[in-house]
Amino acid sequence: MCAIVRAFANIGSMSAIAVDANGRVAGELIRKVREESGLSQAELARRAGMPRSVLSAYEHGHRQPAVAALARIAEAVGMEVSVGLPPAARLDVTRAGEILAQVLDLAEQLPQRRRGELAYPALIRFDA
């Protein structure tokens, strides 16, 4: 399943990049928002509170940032990160309801076994 990570700028422009099943984010997104904001790697790293070498490794694909690191980078350039699923992967509520109804119908057709009384352990009272 492929999720989409989008960085929304305050001015309304949007950059989107696919995230694979392992949660890897391509460094092009980070590089693109940095270049669009006119910041150097050193300045963006300082604003995001991380070493420049780490930011460079993200941009070159040698390391993959956690969502929290990606959010700090986006915040440092005045953007926010939104994580969601592409339209094809969203839940079809009508179809899910139909499947649930079928499962419940099948469950009602299963033979029922009458169980005996539940045996509870004796209640122990302690006098204070």
Backbone as JSON Lines, residues from 0, in Angstrom:
{"i":0,"aa":"M","n":[0.85,-1.17,0.0],"ca":[0.0,0.0,0.0],"c":[0.89,1.24,0.0]}
{"i":1,"aa":"C","n":[0.51,2.19,-0.74],"ca":[1.3,3.4,-0.88],"c":[0.56,4.57,-0.24]}
{"i":2,"aa":"A","n":[1.2,5.25,0.68],"ca":[0.6,6.44,1.29],"c":[1.16,7.66,0.58]}
{"i":3,"aa":"I","n":[0.54,8.79,0.76],"ca":[1.02,10.03,0.17],"c":[1.4,10.98,1.3]}
{"i":4,"aa":"V","n":[2.56,11.58,1.17],"ca":[2.98,12.62,2.11],"c":[2.91,13.92,1.36]}
{"i":5,"aa":"R","n":[2.18,14.88,1.88],"ca":[2.04,16.17,1.21],"c":[2.52,17.27,2.14]}
{"i":6,"aa":"A","n":[3.23,18.2,1.59],"ca":[3.65,19.38,2.34],"c":[2.84,20.55,1.79]}
{"i":7,"aa":"F","n":[2.05,21.18,2.61],"ca":[1.21,22.29,2.19],"c":[1.84,23.58,2.66]}
{"i":8,"aa":"A","n":[2.12,24.45,1.74],"ca":[2.66,25.75,2.1],"c":[1.51,26.66,2.52]}
{"i":9,"aa":"N","n":[1.83,27.68,3.27],"ca":[0.81,28.64,3.68],"c":[0.2,29.34,2.48]}
{"i":10,"aa":"I","n":[0.94,29.44,1.38],"ca":[0.41,30.13,0.21],"c":[-0.43,29.21,-0.66]}
{"i":11,"aa":"G","n":[-0.52,27.95,-0.3],"ca":[-1.41,27.04,-1.0],"c":[-0.75,26.13,-2.01]}
{"i":12,"aa":"S","n":[0.55,26.25,-2.28],"ca":[1.17,25.33,-3.22],"c":[1.36,23.98,-2.53]}
{"i":13,"aa":"M","n":[1.41,22.93,-3.31],"ca":[1.5,21.6,-2.72],"c":[2.56,20.79,-3.43]}
{"i":14,"aa":"S","n":[3.34,20.06,-2.65],"ca":[4.29,19.1,-3.19],"c":[3.84,17.74,-2.69]}
{"i":15,"aa":"A","n":[3.87,16.72,-3.53],"ca":[3.46,15.39,-3.09],"c":[4.51,14.39,-3.53]}
{"i":16,"aa":"I","n":[4.7,13.36,-2.72],"ca":[5.68,12.33,-3.04],"c":[5.18,11.02,-2.47]}
{"i":17,"aa":"A","n":[5.42,9.94,-3.19],"ca":[4.96,8.64,-2.73],"c":[5.87,8.09,-1.64]}
{"i":18,"aa":"V","n":[5.27,7.37,-0.72],"ca":[6.0,6.7,0.35],"c":[5.78,5.22,0.14]}
{"i":19,"aa":"D","n":[6.85,4.42,0.08],"ca":[6.66,3.01,-0.15],"c":[6.21,2.3,1.12]}
{"i":20,"aa":"A","n":[6.01,0.98,1.02],"ca":[5.47,0.2,2.14],"c":[6.37,0.26,3.37]}
{"i":21,"aa":"N","n":[7.65,0.55,3.21],"ca":[8.56,0.65,4.35],"c":[8.59,2.04,4.94]}
{"i":22,"aa":"G","n":[7.78,2.96,4.44],"ca":[7.74,4.31,4.97],"c":[8.87,5.19,4.51]}
{"i":23,"aa":"R","n":[9.54,4.84,3.44],"ca":[10.68,5.63,2.95],"c":[10.2,6.82,2.15]}
{"i":24,"aa":"V","n":[10.75,7.95,2.45],"ca":[10.37,9.18,1.78],"c":[11.54,9.62,0.91]}
{"i":25,"aa":"A","n":[11.27,9.92,-0.33],"ca":[12.34,10.36,-1.23],"c":[12.84,11.73,-0.8]}
{"i":26,"aa":"G","n":[14.13,11.94,-0.9],"ca":[14.75,13.19,-0.49],"c":[14.39,14.37,-1.37]}
{"i":27,"aa":"E","n":[13.79,14.09,-2.55],"ca":[13.42,15.19,-3.43],"c":[12.42,16.13,-2.78]}
{"i":28,"aa":"L","n":[11.53,15.6,-1.95],"ca":[10.56,16.45,-1.27],"c":[11.25,17.44,-0.35]}
{"i":29,"aa":"I","n":[12.19,16.96,0.42],"ca":[12.92,17.84,1.34],"c":[13.72,18.87,0.56]}
{"i":30,"aa":"R","n":[14.41,18.41,-0.46],"ca":[15.21,19.33,-1.28],"c":[14.3,20.38,-1.93]}
{"i":31,"aa":"K","n":[13.15,19.95,-2.43],"ca":[12.24,20.86,-3.12],"c":[11.72,21.95,-2.18]}
{"i":32,"aa":"V","n":[11.28,21.58,-0.98],"ca":[10.76,22.6,-0.07],"c":[11.88,23.52,0.41]}
{"i":33,"aa":"R","n":[13.1,22.97,0.55],"ca":[14.23,23.81,0.96],"c":[14.55,24.83,-0.13]}
{"i":34,"aa":"E","n":[14.62,24.36,-1.38],"ca":[14.94,25.26,-2.49],"c":[13.84,26.29,-2.71]}
{"i":35,"aa":"E","n":[12.57,25.87,-2.6],"ca":[11.46,26.8,-2.76],"c":[11.47,27.89,-1.69]}
{"i":36,"aa":"S","n":[11.97,27.54,-0.51],"ca":[12.02,28.53,0.57],"c":[13.29,29.38,0.51]}
{"i":37,"aa":"G","n":[14.23,29.03,-0.38],"ca":[15.45,29.8,-0.54],"c":[16.46,29.63,0.58]}
{"i":38,"aa":"L","n":[16.41,28.5,1.26],"ca":[17.33,28.26,2.38],"c":[18.47,27.34,1.97]}
{"i":39,"aa":"S","n":[19.6,27.53,2.61],"ca":[20.7,26.59,2.44],"c":[20.44,25.38,3.34]}
{"i":40,"aa":"Q","n":[21.18,24.29,3.09],"ca":[21.05,23.13,3.96],"c":[21.39,23.49,5.4]}
{"i":41,"aa":"A","n":[22.44,24.28,5.57],"ca":[22.87,24.65,6.92],"c":[21.79,25.44,7.65]}
{"i":42,"aa":"E","n":[21.15,26.4,6.96],"ca":[20.12,27.21,7.6],"c":[18.88,26.39,7.91]}
{"i":43,"aa":"L","n":[18.46,25.54,6.97],"ca":[17.29,24.7,7.23],"c":[17.56,23.74,8.38]}
{"i":44,"aa":"A","n":[18.75,23.16,8.4],"ca":[19.11,22.24,9.48],"c":[19.08,22.96,10.83]}
{"i":45,"aa":"R","n":[19.6,24.19,10.87],"ca":[19.6,24.96,12.11],"c":[18.17,25.23,12.57]}
{"i":46,"aa":"R","n":[17.3,25.64,11.64],"ca":[15.9,25.92,11.99],"c":[15.15,24.67,12.43]}
{"i":47,"aa":"A","n":[15.51,23.53,11.82],"ca":[14.83,22.27,12.16],"c":[15.45,21.59,13.38]}
{"i":48,"aa":"G","n":[16.57,22.12,13.86],"ca":[17.2,21.55,15.06],"c":[17.88,20.22,14.81]}
{"i":49,"aa":"M","n":[18.56,20.12,13.68],"ca":[19.28,18.88,13.38],"c":[20.6,19.22,12.69]}
{"i":50,"aa":"P","n":[21.56,18.31,12.71],"ca":[22.83,18.56,12.03],"c":[22.65,18.67,10.51]}
{"i":51,"aa":"R","n":[23.46,19.5,9.88],"ca":[23.4,19.65,8.43],"c":[23.68,18.34,7.73]}
{"i":52,"aa":"S","n":[24.59,17.53,8.3],"ca":[24.94,16.25,7.67],"c":[23.72,15.31,7.62]}
{"i":53,"aa":"V","n":[22.86,15.39,8.63],"ca":[21.66,14.55,8.63],"c":[20.7,15.02,7.55]}
{"i":54,"aa":"L","n":[20.51,16.33,7.45],"ca":[19.63,16.88,6.41],"c":[20.16,16.51,5.02]}
{"i":55,"aa":"S","n":[21.46,16.59,4.82],"ca":[22.07,16.22,3.55],"c":[21.83,14.73,3.25]}
{"i":56,"aa":"A","n":[21.96,13.9,4.27],"ca":[21.72,12.46,4.08],"c":[20.27,12.19,3.69]}
{"i":57,"aa":"Y","n":[19.33,12.94,4.26],"ca":[17.93,12.81,3.87],"c":[17.75,13.19,2.41]}
{"i":58,"aa":"E","n":[18.3,14.34,2.02],"ca":[18.14,14.82,0.65],"c":[18.74,13.87,-0.38]}
{"i":59,"aa":"H","n":[19.85,13.23,-0.04],"ca":[20.52,12.33,-0.97],"c":[20.03,10.89,-0.87]}
{"i":60,"aa":"G","n":[19.06,10.63,0.0],"ca":[18.48,9.3,0.11],"c":[19.32,8.3,0.88]}
{"i":61,"aa":"H","n":[20.35,8.77,1.6],"ca":[21.18,7.86,2.39],"c":[20.51,7.5,3.71]}
{"i":62,"aa":"R","n":[19.62,8.36,4.16],"ca":[18.84,8.11,5.38],"c":[17.41,8.5,5.09]}
{"i":63,"aa":"Q","n":[16.49,7.91,5.82],"ca":[15.08,8.24,5.67],"c":[14.59,8.87,6.98]}
{"i":64,"aa":"P","n":[13.98,10.04,6.89],"ca":[13.53,10.71,8.11],"c":[12.27,10.07,8.68]}
{"i":65,"aa":"A","n":[12.16,10.14,10.0],"ca":[10.92,9.75,10.65],"c":[9.89,10.84,10.35]}
{"i":66,"aa":"V","n":[8.63,10.54,10.58],"ca":[7.58,11.52,10.33],"c":[7.82,12.77,11.18]}
{"i":67,"aa":"A","n":[8.28,12.59,12.42],"ca":[8.54,13.74,13.29],"c":[9.64,14.63,12.72]}
{"i":68,"aa":"A","n":[10.69,14.04,12.17],"ca":[11.77,14.83,11.57],"c":[11.28,15.54,10.33]}
{"i":69,"aa":"L","n":[10.46,14.86,9.52],"ca":[9.9,15.48,8.34],"c":[9.0,16.66,8.73]}
{"i":70,"aa":"A","n":[8.25,16.5,9.8],"ca":[7.38,17.59,10.29],"c":[8.22,18.78,10.76]}
{"i":71,"aa":"R","n":[9.35,18.51,11.44],"ca":[10.22,19.61,11.89],"c":[10.81,20.36,10.71]}
{"i":72,"aa":"I","n":[11.2,19.63,9.67],"ca":[11.75,20.26,8.48],"c":[10.69,21.12,7.81]}
{"i":73,"aa":"A","n":[9.49,20.58,7.65],"ca":[8.4,21.34,7.03],"c":[8.07,22.58,7.84]}
{"i":74,"aa":"E","n":[8.01,22.43,9.16],"ca":[7.7,23.57,10.03],"c":[8.77,24.65,9.92]}
{"i":75,"aa":"A","n":[10.02,24.22,9.74],"ca":[11.13,25.18,9.64],"c":[11.03,26.06,8.4]}
{"i":76,"aa":"V","n":[10.29,25.6,7.37],"ca":[10.11,26.4,6.16],"c":[8.69,26.96,6.06]}
{"i":77,"aa":"G","n":[7.93,26.86,7.16],"ca":[6.59,27.43,7.19],"c":[5.53,26.56,6.55]}
{"i":78,"aa":"M","n":[5.73,25.25,6.55],"ca":[4.77,24.31,5.98],"c":[4.33,23.34,7.04]}
{"i":79,"aa":"E","n":[3.35,22.52,6.71],"ca":[2.95,21.45,7.61],"c":[2.87,20.16,6.81]}
{"i":80,"aa":"V","n":[2.97,19.04,7.49],"ca":[2.94,17.74,6.83],"c":[1.61,17.08,7.13]}
{"i":81,"aa":"S","n":[1.01,16.53,6.08],"ca":[-0.23,15.79,6.2],"c":[0.01,14.41,5.62]}
{"i":82,"aa":"V","n":[-0.32,13.37,6.36],"ca":[-0.11,12.01,5.89],"c":[-1.47,11.38,5.68]}
{"i":83,"aa":"G","n":[-1.67,10.8,4.5],"ca":[-2.96,10.17,4.19],"c":[-2.8,9.08,3.16]}
{"i":84,"aa":"L","n":[-3.9,8.48,2.78],"ca":[-3.9,7.42,1.79],"c":[-4.35,7.97,0.45]}
{"i":85,"aa":"P","n":[-3.86,7.4,-0.64],"ca":[-4.35,7.83,-1.95],"c":[-5.82,7.43,-2.1]}
{"i":86,"aa":"P","n":[-6.58,8.08,-2.98],"ca":[-8.01,7.79,-3.11],"c":[-8.32,6.32,-3.33]}
{"i":87,"aa":"A","n":[-7.5,5.6,-4.09],"ca":[-7.78,4.19,-4.37],"c":[-7.69,3.32,-3.13]}
{"i":88,"aa":"A","n":[-6.94,3.72,-2.12],"ca":[-6.75,2.9,-0.93],"c":[-7.74,3.25,0.18]}
{"i":89,"aa":"R","n":[-8.58,4.24,-0.03],"ca":[-9.54,4.63,1.0],"c":[-10.62,3.57,1.14]}
{"i":90,"aa":"L","n":[-11.19,3.48,2.29],"ca":[-12.2,2.49,2.61],"c":[-13.52,2.82,1.91]}
{"i":91,"aa":"D","n":[-14.08,1.85,1.21],"ca":[-15.4,1.98,0.61],"c":[-16.39,1.52,1.68]}
{"i":92,"aa":"V","n":[-17.04,2.48,2.34],"ca":[-17.89,2.19,3.49],"c":[-19.06,1.29,3.1]}
{"i":93,"aa":"T","n":[-19.64,1.52,1.94],"ca":[-20.78,0.7,1.5],"c":[-20.35,-0.75,1.34]}
{"i":94,"aa":"R","n":[-19.24,-0.97,0.66],"ca":[-18.74,-2.34,0.45],"c":[-18.35,-2.99,1.77]}
{"i":95,"aa":"A","n":[-17.73,-2.24,2.65],"ca":[-17.35,-2.77,3.96],"c":[-18.59,-3.2,4.74]}
{"i":96,"aa":"G","n":[-19.66,-2.41,4.65],"ca":[-20.91,-2.77,5.32],"c":[-21.51,-4.04,4.78]}
{"i":97,"aa":"E","n":[-21.45,-4.21,3.45],"ca":[-21.97,-5.43,2.83],"c":[-21.19,-6.66,3.3]}
{"i":98,"aa":"I","n":[-19.87,-6.53,3.36],"ca":[-19.02,-7.65,3.81],"c":[-19.31,-7.98,5.26]}
{"i":99,"aa":"L","n":[-19.46,-6.95,6.1],"ca":[-19.78,-7.18,7.51],"c":[-21.11,-7.91,7.66]}
{"i":100,"aa":"A","n":[-22.12,-7.52,6.89],"ca":[-23.42,-8.18,6.94],"c":[-23.29,-9.66,6.55]}
{"i":101,"aa":"Q","n":[-22.49,-9.96,5.53],"ca":[-22.29,-11.34,5.12],"c":[-21.6,-12.15,6.22]}
{"i":102,"aa":"V","n":[-20.62,-11.57,6.86],"ca":[-19.9,-12.26,7.94],"c":[-20.84,-12.55,9.1]}
{"i":103,"aa":"L","n":[-21.67,-11.57,9.46],"ca":[-22.61,-11.77,10.56],"c":[-23.65,-12.83,10.22]}
{"i":104,"aa":"D","n":[-24.11,-12.87,8.96],"ca":[-25.04,-13.91,8.53],"c":[-24.4,-15.28,8.65]}
{"i":105,"aa":"L","n":[-23.16,-15.4,8.22],"ca":[-22.45,-16.68,8.35],"c":[-22.29,-17.08,9.81]}
{"i":106,"aa":"A","n":[-21.99,-16.12,10.66],"ca":[-21.8,-16.42,12.09],"c":[-23.09,-16.94,12.71]}
{"i":107,"aa":"E","n":[-24.24,-16.42,12.27],"ca":[-25.52,-16.89,12.8],"c":[-25.82,-18.31,12.36]}
{"i":108,"aa":"Q","n":[-25.26,-18.75,11.24],"ca":[-25.51,-20.09,10.73],"c":[-24.63,-21.16,11.39]}
{"i":109,"aa":"L","n":[-23.64,-20.73,12.15],"ca":[-22.77,-21.69,12.84],"c":[-23.56,-22.4,13.93]}
{"i":110,"aa":"P","n":[-23.27,-23.7,14.13],"ca":[-23.98,-24.41,15.21],"c":[-23.6,-23.82,16.57]}
{"i":111,"aa":"Q","n":[-24.61,-23.78,17.43],"ca":[-24.37,-23.22,18.77],"c":[-24.21,-24.35,19.76]}
{"i":112,"aa":"R","n":[-23.26,-24.19,20.66],"ca":[-23.07,-25.15,21.74],"c":[-23.52,-24.48,23.02]}
{"i":113,"aa":"R","n":[-24.33,-25.16,23.74],"ca":[-24.78,-24.64,25.03],"c":[-23.7,-24.94,26.04]}
{"i":114,"aa":"R","n":[-23.26,-23.92,26.71],"ca":[-22.23,-24.11,27.72],"c":[-22.88,-24.17,29.09]}
{"i":115,"aa":"G","n":[-22.19,-24.81,29.97],"ca":[-22.7,-24.93,31.34],"c":[-22.53,-23.62,32.11]}
{"i":116,"aa":"E","n":[-22.92,-23.66,33.35],"ca":[-22.8,-22.5,34.23],"c":[-21.32,-22.15,34.42]}
{"i":117,"aa":"L","n":[-21.05,-20.89,34.55],"ca":[-19.69,-20.46,34.85],"c":[-19.39,-20.72,36.31]}
{"i":118,"aa":"A","n":[-18.24,-21.26,36.57],"ca":[-17.84,-21.55,37.95],"c":[-16.91,-20.44,38.41]}
{"i":119,"aa":"Y","n":[-17.33,-19.74,39.43],"ca":[-16.52,-18.65,39.97],"c":[-15.81,-19.15,41.22]}
{"i":120,"aa":"P","n":[-14.62,-18.67,41.49],"ca":[-13.94,-19.07,42.73],"c":[-14.66,-18.47,43.93]}
{"i":121,"aa":"A","n":[-14.49,-19.12,45.05],"ca":[-15.15,-18.66,46.28],"c":[-14.6,-17.3,46.66]}
{"i":122,"aa":"L","n":[-15.48,-16.45,47.16],"ca":[-15.09,-15.11,47.58],"c":[-14.42,-15.21,48.95]}
{"i":123,"aa":"I","n":[-13.24,-14.65,49.05],"ca":[-12.49,-14.67,50.31],"c":[-12.63,-13.31,50.95]}
{"i":124,"aa":"R","n":[-13.08,-13.3,52.18],"ca":[-13.21,-12.03,52.89],"c":[-12.12,-11.9,53.93]}
{"i":125,"aa":"F","n":[-11.55,-10.75,53.99],"ca":[-10.54,-10.45,54.99],"c":[-11.13,-9.45,55.96]}
{"i":126,"aa":"D","n":[-11.06,-9.78,57.21],"ca":[-11.55,-8.83,58.23],"c":[-10.44,-7.83,58.54]}
{"i":127,"aa":"A","n":[-10.84,-6.61,58.59],"ca":[-9.84,-5.55,58.81],"c":[-9.54,-5.34,60.24]}
